[in-house]
Amino acid sequence: MNTYINRLFKMKLIAVLTVVLGLSSCTGDFLDRPPEDSYNVDEFYQTTEQVNAATNALYTRPWYNFVTNVSWCIGEISSGNGRTWDPRNGDFMNFAITGEHGTLTQAWESLYAVVAQSNAVINTLPEKVGADVPVDVVNNAIGEARVIRAAAYFYLVRIFGSIPIIADNNEYVLEPVVPRNPESDVYEFIKRDLEFAIDNCYEKVRGSNYDANAKVSSGSAKALLAKVYLYEQNYTMAYQLASEVINSGEFKLYGGDAEDGDPTGSYYDLFLTANDNNPESIIALQWTNTGVYAEGNGVQSLFAPAGVTGFSDGWSAVGPSIDLQEAYEDTELDERYYATIMAPEAYYPDLNGGYTVSENISHQGTNAGVKKYVVGNAETNGGGAQQSYPNNTYILRYGELLLIHAEAALGGGGSMADGIASFNKVRRRAGLEDKPNPTLDDVFNERRIELAYESEFWYDVVRRGPDFALNFLSNTERGTYNNDTDPPSVWSETYTATMDDLLFPYPNNEIENNPALLEPPVPYDFE
């Protein structure tokens, strides 16, 4: 990591320009900015418009490698939601990941790049801002950056455990050793970032002007903090914060009932590019349609069947595991199945003007494919290019917040009746009947289906504790269908997980550059 810090932040000027010049061309009010040749580190933060634009790049480029190449390998393949024959990605399936694995390096570098660019805004803006820029504008921008930094650290601590907390990269430019800090301190750092953002980011109501919904708000920070408390099993605080966000009316369940939903949409519509920043979106990465590498997301390249994207990608690098397919309560009634998984001969009217799935589809031996985040070619999808597509990537949305609310209530944090109501709102939107007395296992299963292929399930499995996680991971079906029988039989594959597999190893090159990663964690100095 130290090498990476030096590479990005040798000079403070470079760090700040990375933030304000991060996007080469953009569309929509959210990404409007003055010409690049007008920027100067001492002059950029002189107007309200410039300060508002300072956070734009935090929603795109630094996340690219993590979202495109890593998040689904951990979230879906390691968890058992996905399977693959690809030897590199297969290491996530059979728990063979070591510190030599390049994908882990991409995770570390990408997420610490998010931290670094967030730090540049947080630490530089107060020093350089013009005297005429209102204080609330400055604090809102800093709050945005602290939400994004908190999100990056939340991924890092869940993937690696104890990690270095870096609040100002300039402090480490010449520092040869950067100690790691305890997980509890990382969580405390995350919570302090989000508490600042709750107090300083603007309050919003997400409406029909989707462009105005793009950036995070005070409510976004509060929703993410509810999730952080859920991970700490502080069910009282998770319930309280989730309730406050729900009662604020800022977000709506897209396609939900009239009580707190937006009946104009549906679960399927959540993942169409035209509906980026819909009222359900709490925190989302804002990819562009320019086609420039790393300005759009590359997930479709990995998920889609050949021929769908209009380019030479469409590598179907992962298939929905048999275990995931069998986890659906009712594949006919549950609208999430059609929106998440491509079944043989399914028809998608929005995909390239109309697309019928092959009757022989079998990505990675699963007799199905992945639909979620597959949006089609540039002509019908609003632009983009190979490995650079414009559809947003969710970090947190209202459907998940309702399930956080439900889990916190069932864990003893608040009103059972209200938590069950939140749980059943998610089910009704999916087309399923209410469950009058759901359990924590029901919430776990509902999260699996609701968030499948949003790269979340691994963390849900692990946070239930080692006994549950090791049993679940070791008994998850990761095999393939044998189509020589009628009906197809299963060539079973399972792999035994151990305690060491519940966290991922530090990349070896980071250990070589910073041997302190192998030393005991050092308490973080919050002063």
C-alpha positions in Angstrom: 0.0 0.0 0.0 2.8 2.4 0.8 4.0 2.1 -2.8 0.5 2.9 -4.0 0.3 5.9 -1.7 3.6 7.2 -3.0 2.5 6.7 -6.6 -0.8 8.6 -6.1 0.2 11.3 -3.7 3.9 12.2 -4.2 2.6 15.8 -4.7 -0.5 17.2 -3.2 -1.2 19.0 -6.5 -1.5 15.7 -8.3 -3.8 14.3 -5.6 -6.3 17.2 -5.9 -6.2 17.3 -9.7 -7.0 13.6 -9.7 -10.3 14.4 -8.1 -11.3 17.4 -10.1 -10.1 16.1 -13.5 -11.2 12.5 -12.9 -13.9 12.6 -15.7 -12.8 13.5 -19.2 -16.3 14.2 -20.5 -19.7 13.8 -18.9 -23.5 14.0 -19.4 -26.2 15.4 -17.2 -26.3 18.2 -14.7 -24.6 16.0 -12.1 -21.4 15.8 -14.1 -21.3 19.3 -15.6 -18.0 21.1 -15.0 -15.9 23.8 -16.5 -13.2 23.0 -19.2 -10.2 21.1 -17.9 -7.7 23.8 -18.8 -9.3 26.1 -16.3 -8.4 24.1 -13.3 -5.7 25.1 -10.8 -5.3 23.7 -7.3 -5.3 27.2 -5.8 -8.1 28.5 -7.9 -10.5 25.6 -8.4 -12.6 25.8 -5.2 -13.5 29.5 -5.7 -17.2 29.1 -6.6 -20.2 27.1 -5.4 -20.3 25.3 -8.8 -16.6 24.3 -8.5 -17.0 23.0 -5.0 -20.1 21.0 -6.0 -18.1 19.5 -8.9 -15.2 18.5 -6.7 -16.8 15.2 -5.6 -17.9 14.0 -9.0 -15.0 11.7 -9.6 -15.5 10.0 -6.3 -18.5 8.1 -7.8 -16.6 6.7 -10.8 -13.0 6.0 -11.8 -11.4 4.9 -8.5 -14.1 2.2 -8.1 -13.7 0.7 -11.5 -11.4 -2.3 -10.8 -13.1 -3.2 -7.6 -16.6 -3.2 -9.2 -15.7 -4.7 -12.5 -13.1 -7.4 -11.5 -13.4 -8.1 -7.8 -16.8 -7.4 -6.2 -18.7 -10.2 -7.8 -15.9 -12.7 -7.4 -16.1 -12.2 -3.6 -19.8 -11.4 -3.3 -21.2 -14.1 -5.6 -18.6 -16.8 -6.4 -17.1 -17.2 -3.0 -20.5 -17.2 -1.4 -21.9 -19.9 -3.6 -24.3 -17.7 -5.6 -22.1 -18.2 -8.7 -19.8 -20.8 -10.2 -17.1 -20.7 -12.9 -14.6 -22.9 -14.8 -12.2 -20.0 -15.2 -9.1 -21.0 -13.3 -8.4 -17.5 -12.0 -11.9 -16.8 -10.8 -12.3 -20.4 -9.8 -9.9 -19.8 -6.9 -12.7 -17.8 -5.3 -15.1 -20.8 -5.6 -12.8 -23.4 -4.1 -11.2 -21.3 -1.4 -7.8 -21.4 -3.0 -7.1 -17.6 -2.8 -3.6 -16.6 -1.7 -1.8 -13.3 -1.4 -0.4 -13.9 -4.8 -3.8 -13.5 -6.5 -3.9 -10.4 -8.6 -7.6 -9.9 -8.1 -7.0 -9.2 -4.4 -4.4 -6.6 -5.4 -7.0 -4.9 -7.6 -9.4 -4.9 -4.6 -6.8 -3.3 -2.3 -5.6 -0.7 -4.8 -9.0 0.3 -6.1 -10.6 0.7 -2.6 -7.6 2.6 -1.3 -7.7 4.8 -4.4 -11.3 5.7 -3.4 -10.0 6.5 0.1 -7.1 8.6 -1.3 -9.2 10.6 -3.6 -11.8 11.2 -0.9 -9.0 12.3 1.5 -7.9 14.8 -1.1 -11.3 16.5 -1.0 -11.7 16.3 2.7 -8.2 17.7 3.5 -7.7 20.2 0.7 -11.1 21.8 0.3 -11.1 23.6 3.7 -7.7 25.1 2.9 -8.3 26.2 -0.7 -12.0 27.2 -0.8 -12.9 30.7 -1.8 -14.1 33.1 0.8 -17.5 33.6 -1.0 -18.4 29.9 -1.0 -21.1 29.3 1.7 -20.1 27.1 4.6 -22.9 24.7 4.0 -21.7 24.1 0.5 -18.2 23.2 1.7 -19.5 21.0 4.5 -21.9 19.2 2.1 -19.0 18.4 -0.3 -16.8 17.2 2.6 -19.7 15.1 3.9 -20.1 13.5 0.4 -16.5 12.6 0.4 -16.7 11.1 3.9 -19.7 8.9 2.8 -17.7 7.6 -0.1 -14.6 7.0 2.1 -16.8 5.2 4.6 -18.2 3.0 1.9 -14.7 2.1 0.7 -13.5 1.3 4.3 -16.6 -0.8 4.9 -15.7 -3.0 2.0 -12.0 -3.1 3.0 -12.7 -4.2 6.6 -15.2 -6.8 5.6 -12.8 -8.3 3.0 -9.4 -8.1 4.9 -10.2 -7.5 8.6 -7.6 -5.3 10.3 -6.4 -2.6 7.8 -4.5 0.7 7.9 -6.7 3.7 8.5 -5.5 6.6 6.4 -7.2 9.9 6.9 -4.6 12.1 5.1 -2.4 10.4 2.5 0.1 13.3 2.6 1.2 12.1 6.1 2.5 8.8 4.6 4.3 9.9 1.5 7.7 9.4 3.1 6.6 7.0 5.8 8.1 3.5 5.1 5.8 1.6 7.5 2.0 2.1 7.9 0.5 0.0 10.8 -2.8 -1.7 10.5 -5.6 -0.9 12.9 -8.1 -3.2 14.7 -11.4 -3.9 13.0 -13.2 -2.2 15.9 -11.3 1.0 15.2 -12.0 0.8 11.5 -15.7 0.6 12.3 -15.5 3.5 14.7 -13.7 5.5 11.9 -16.5 4.6 9.5 -19.2 5.6 12.0 -17.5 9.0 12.6 -17.4 9.7 8.9 -21.1 8.9 8.5 -22.1 10.9 11.6 -20.4 13.9 10.1 -22.2 13.4 6.8 -25.6 13.0 8.6 -25.0 16.4 10.2 -23.6 18.2 7.2 -24.9 16.7 3.9 -28.1 18.2 2.4 -31.4 16.6 3.2 -33.3 15.5 0.1 -36.5 13.9 -1.2 -35.9 11.6 -4.1 -38.4 12.5 -6.8 -38.9 12.2 -10.5 -35.9 14.4 -11.4 -33.4 11.5 -11.4 -30.5 13.8 -12.1 -31.0 15.5 -8.8 -30.9 12.1 -7.0 -27.3 11.2 -8.1 -25.3 12.4 -5.1 -25.5 11.2 -1.6 -27.4 13.0 1.1 -27.8 13.1 4.9 -30.3 10.3 4.5 -27.8 8.2 2.5 -25.3 8.5 5.3 -27.9 7.6 7.9 -29.0 4.5 5.9 -25.4 3.3 5.5 -24.8 3.9 9.2 -27.8 1.7 10.0 -26.2 -1.1 8.0 -22.9 -0.6 9.8 -24.6 -0.9 13.1 -26.4 -4.1 11.9 -23.0 -5.6 11.2 -22.0 -4.8 14.8 -25.2 -6.4 16.0 -26.2 -3.2 17.6 -29.8 -3.9 16.6 -31.2 -0.9 18.6 -29.2 1.7 16.7 -29.7 -0.1 13.3 -33.5 -0.2 13.9 -33.6 3.5 15.0 -31.6 4.8 12.1 -33.4 2.7 9.5 -36.8 3.9 11.0 -35.7 7.5 10.7 -34.8 7.1 7.0 -38.0 5.2 6.3 -40.1 7.8 8.1 -38.3 10.7 6.3 -39.9 9.7 3.0 -36.7 10.5 1.2 -36.6 7.1 -0.6 -39.2 4.9 -2.1 -39.5 1.2 -3.0 -39.5 1.3 -6.8 -42.7 -0.5 -7.8 -43.8 -0.6 -4.2 -47.3 0.1 -2.8 -48.7 3.5 -2.4 -47.7 3.7 1.3 -44.0 4.4 0.7 -43.4 3.0 -2.8 -43.3 4.4 -6.3 -45.8 2.3 -8.3 -44.5 3.6 -11.6 -41.5 1.2 -11.5 -40.7 -2.4 -10.7 -37.9 -4.5 -9.4 -36.8 -5.2 -13.0 -36.8 -1.5 -13.8 -34.3 -0.9 -11.0 -31.5 -2.2 -13.3 -32.3 -0.3 -16.5 -29.9 2.5 -17.4 -32.8 4.8 -18.1 -33.8 4.5 -14.4 -30.4 5.3 -12.9 -30.9 7.4 -9.7 -34.5 6.3 -9.3 -36.1 7.0 -5.9 -35.0 3.7 -4.5 -31.3 4.5 -5.0 -29.6 5.5 -1.7 -25.9 5.3 -2.8 -24.9 4.5 -6.3 -21.8 4.8 -8.5 -22.4 7.2 -11.4 -20.9 5.7 -14.5 -20.9 7.7 -17.8 -21.9 6.9 -21.4 -18.7 8.3 -22.9 -17.2 4.9 -23.7 -13.9 6.0 -22.1 -12.3 3.1 -20.2 -13.0 3.3 -16.4 -15.6 6.0 -16.8 -18.3 3.4 -17.4 -18.6 0.1 -15.5 -17.4 -3.2 -17.0 -19.7 -5.6 -15.2 -21.8 -6.3 -18.3 -18.7 -7.5 -20.1 -18.3 -10.3 -17.6 -22.0 -11.2 -17.1 -23.5 -11.0 -20.5 -23.8 -13.7 -23.2 -21.8 -13.3 -26.4 -23.5 -11.0 -28.9 -25.6 -9.0 -26.4 -23.3 -6.0 -25.9 -22.6 -5.2 -29.6 -18.9 -5.6 -28.9 -16.5 -8.5 -28.6 -17.1 -8.9 -24.9 -20.0 -10.8 -23.3 -17.8 -13.4 -21.7 -20.4 -15.0 -19.4 -17.5 -15.5 -16.8 -19.9 -16.6 -14.1 -23.1 -18.6 -14.0 -25.9 -18.6 -11.4 -25.2 -21.6 -9.2 -27.6 -24.5 -8.9 -27.8 -23.6 -5.2 -28.9 -20.0 -5.9 -31.4 -21.2 -8.6 -33.0 -23.6 -6.1 -33.1 -20.9 -3.4 -36.0 -19.1 -5.2 -39.3 -19.8 -3.5 -41.2 -19.6 -6.7 -39.4 -18.9 -10.0 -42.8 -18.2 -11.8 -44.2 -15.7 -9.2 -41.0 -14.1 -7.9 -40.3 -11.2 -10.3 -36.7 -11.1 -9.1 -35.8 -14.4 -10.8 -36.5 -13.0 -14.3 -34.7 -9.8 -13.5 -31.6 -11.6 -12.1 -31.3 -14.9 -14.0 -31.6 -15.6 -17.7 -33.5 -18.8 -18.1 -33.7 -20.7 -21.4 -36.0 -19.0 -23.9 -36.8 -16.1 -21.6 -37.7 -12.9 -23.6 -36.5 -9.4 -22.6 -38.3 -6.7 -24.7 -36.0 -3.9 -23.5 -32.7 -5.7 -24.3 -31.5 -4.5 -27.7 -35.1 -3.9 -28.8 -36.0 -7.5 -28.0 -33.9 -10.4 -27.0 -34.8 -14.1 -26.6 -32.4 -16.2 -24.5 -31.0 -19.3 -26.2 -32.7 -22.6 -25.3 -29.3 -24.0 -24.8 -27.9 -21.3 -22.5 -25.6 -22.8 -19.9 -23.1 -20.3 -18.5 -20.4 -22.2 -16.6 -22.5 -25.4 -16.7 -25.5 -23.9 -14.9 -28.2 -24.2 -17.6 -28.9 -20.4 -17.1 -27.1 -17.1 -17.3 -27.0 -13.8 -15.4 -29.4 -10.9 -16.4 -28.9 -8.4 -13.6 -26.6 -5.5 -14.8 -26.8 -6.8 -18.3 -28.3 -3.9 -20.2 -27.5 -4.4 -23.9 -25.8 -2.5 -26.7 -24.8 1.1 -26.9 -27.6 2.0 -29.4 -30.4 1.0 -27.1 -28.7 1.5 -23.8 -27.7 5.2 -24.1 -24.1 4.9 -25.1 -21.0 3.3 -23.7 -18.4 0.9 -25.1 -16.8 -2.4 -24.4 -16.0 -2.7 -20.6 -17.4 0.8 -20.1 -21.2 0.9 -19.7 -23.3 3.7 -18.3 -25.7 1.8 -15.9 -25.2 2.7 -12.3 -23.9 0.2 -9.7 -25.8 0.2 -6.4 -24.0 0.3 -3.1 -27.2 0.6 -1.1 -30.8 0.9 -2.0 -34.1 1.2 -0.2 -35.1 -2.4 -0.7 -32.1 -3.4 1.3 -32.8 -0.8 4.0 -36.2 -2.3 4.5 -34.6 -5.7 5.1 -32.1 -4.0 7.5 -35.0 -2.6 9.4 -36.7 -6.0 9.5 -33.5 -7.8 10.7 -32.9 -5.2 13.4 -36.4 -5.6 14.7 -36.3 -9.4 14.7 -32.9 -9.1 16.5 -34.7 -7.3 19.3 -33.9 -3.7 18.3 -37.4 -2.4 17.8 -41.0 -2.9 16.9 -41.5 -6.5 15.6 -44.7 -5.4 13.8 -43.0 -2.6 11.9 -40.0 -4.8 11.0 -42.3 -7.5 9.7 -44.1 -4.9 7.7 -40.9 -3.8 6.1 -40.0 -7.4 5.3 -43.3 -8.0 3.6 -43.1 -4.8 1.5 -40.0 -6.3 -0.2 -41.9 -9.6 -0.8 -45.0 -7.9 -2.2 -42.9 -5.9 -4.6 -41.4 -9.2 -5.8 -44.9 -10.7 -6.3 -44.9 -13.0 -3.3 -47.3 -13.4 -0.4 -46.7 -11.9 3.0 -45.1 -14.0 5.7 -46.8 -13.3 9.0 -44.0 -14.5 11.3 -40.7 -14.3 9.5 -37.5 -15.4 11.3 -33.9 -14.2 11.0 -33.3 -17.1 8.6 -36.2 -15.8 6.5 -34.5 -12.4 6.3 -31.2 -14.0 5.4 -32.9 -15.9 2.5 -34.8 -12.8 1.4 -31.6 -10.8 1.3 -30.0 -13.5 -0.8 -32.7 -13.3 -3.4 -33.3 -9.6 -3.3 -29.6 -8.7 -3.6 -28.4 -11.6 -5.8 -25.6 -10.4 -8.1 -25.3 -7.1 -6.3 -22.1 -8.5 -4.7 -23.4 -8.6 -1.2 -24.1 -12.2 -0.3 -20.6 -13.2 0.9 -20.7 -10.6 3.6 -24.2 -11.7 4.8 -22.9 -15.3 5.2 -19.8 -14.4 7.1 -21.4 -11.9 9.5 -23.7 -14.7 10.8 -20.6 -16.1 12.6 -18.0 -18.8 11.9 -20.2 -21.8 12.8 -23.0 -20.8 10.4 -20.6 -19.5 7.7 -18.4 -22.6 7.6 -21.3 -24.9 7.5 -23.1 -23.0 4.8 -20.1 -22.4 2.6 -19.0 -26.0 2.9 -22.4 -27.4 1.9 -23.3 -25.0 -0.9 -23.8 -26.8 -4.2 -21.2 -25.4 -6.6 -21.5 -28.1 -9.3 -22.9 -28.3 -12.9 -25.7 -29.9 -14.7 -25.3 -33.1 -16.6 -27.5 -32.7 -19.6 -27.0 -36.3 -20.8 -29.8 -37.3 -18.5 -33.5 -36.4 -18.6 -34.1 -34.5 -16.5 -30.6 -33.1 -16.1 -28.8 -34.5 -13.1 -26.1 -32.7 -11.1 -22.4 -33.3 -11.1 -21.9 -32.1 -7.5 -19.1 -29.9 -6.3 -18.6 -28.7 -2.8 -15.5 -27.3 -1.1 -14.7 -27.2 2.6 -14.1 -23.8 4.0 -11.9 -23.1 7.1 -11.6 -20.2 9.5 -8.8 -18.8 7.4 -11.1 -18.5 4.5 -13.6 -16.1 6.2 -11.2 -13.2 5.6 -9.0 -12.7 2.5 -5.2 -12.5 2.7 -3.4 -9.2 2.2 -1.8 -9.0 -1.2 1.8 -10.2 -1.1 3.1 -7.1 -2.8 1.5 -4.9 -0.2 3.2 -6.9 2.6 6.5 -6.6 0.8 6.1 -2.8 0.6 4.6 -2.5 4.1 5.8 -5.4 6.5 3.7 -3.8 9.3 0.7 -5.6 7.8 2.0 -8.8 9.5 2.5 -7.1 12.9 -0.2 -6.9 15.5 -2.8 -4.1 15.0 -2.1 -0.8 16.6 -4.9 1.3 18.1 -5.8 4.3 15.9 -5.3 7.7 17.3 -8.6 9.4 16.9 -7.2 12.7 18.2 
